[in-house]
Amino acid sequence: YRFLWVWSPGTPGVGKTTLGKELASRAGLSYVNVGDLAKEGELYEGFDEEYDCPILDEDRVIDELEDRMSEGGVIVDYHGCDFFPERWFHIVFVLRTENSFLYDRLESRGYTGKKLQDNIQCEIFQTLYEEAVLSYKKEIVHQLPSNTPEDLERNLDQIMQWIEQWMKDNN
């Protein structure tokens, strides 16, 4: 079946990967982590000294994903979304995490200083949710809480119901 999806956006540490992988397993969809894809294919255009991380070559990422996306049935996991073609996605879920949970998760990943503060600020100001609303039709962008294991289960159930309904409506 032809079915397109976006996972991200969402600040690092909100639970995109956990939810994306589990959802792919339950729904029989394929899962793409853009960070891993970029690392494997070295899809970079430099290095950001300030954030101590490589700079994604967005055009090469799109070229790399184009064929898979046209087949459908893909969950895409990445923190940003403004460079993905709008035609790729039927729905966008933005995970949101309270700052106390997020701070602990990022700190445990070794985030410090400016990188830690900027990611917390990003979540406080809903930066990635607003980016999603500007990048896609507002009615396909949904926010989901992602603080606890119970939130994870609830989100999985809700998204599985959405997938089942989408399948009925489109096949």
Stockholm file with secondary structure:
# STOCKHOLM 1.0

chainA/1-171         YRFLWVWSPGTPGVGKTTLGKELASRAGLSYVNVGDLAKEGELYEGFDEEYDCPILDEDRVIDELEDRMSEGGVIVDYHGCDFFPERWFHIVFVLRTENSFLYDRLESRGYTGKKLQDNIQCEIFQTLYEEAVLSYKKEIVHQLPSNTPEDLERNLDQIMQWIEQWMKDNN
#=GR chainA/1-171 SS CCCCCBCCCCCTTSSHHHHHHHHHHHHTCEEEEHHHHHHHHTCEEEEETTTTEEEECHHHHHHHHHHHHHHCCEEEECSCCTTSCGGGCSCEEEEECCHHHHHHHHHHTTCCHHHHHHHHHHHHTTHHHHHHHHHSCGGGEEEEECSSHHHHHHHHHHHHHHHHHHHHHHC
#=GC SS_cons         CCCCCBCCCCCTTSSHHHHHHHHHHHHTCEEEEHHHHHHHHTCEEEEETTTTEEEECHHHHHHHHHHHHHHCCEEEECSCCTTSCGGGCSCEEEEECCHHHHHHHHHHTTCCHHHHHHHHHHHHTTHHHHHHHHHSCGGGEEEEECSSHHHHHHHHHHHHHHHHHHHHHHC
//
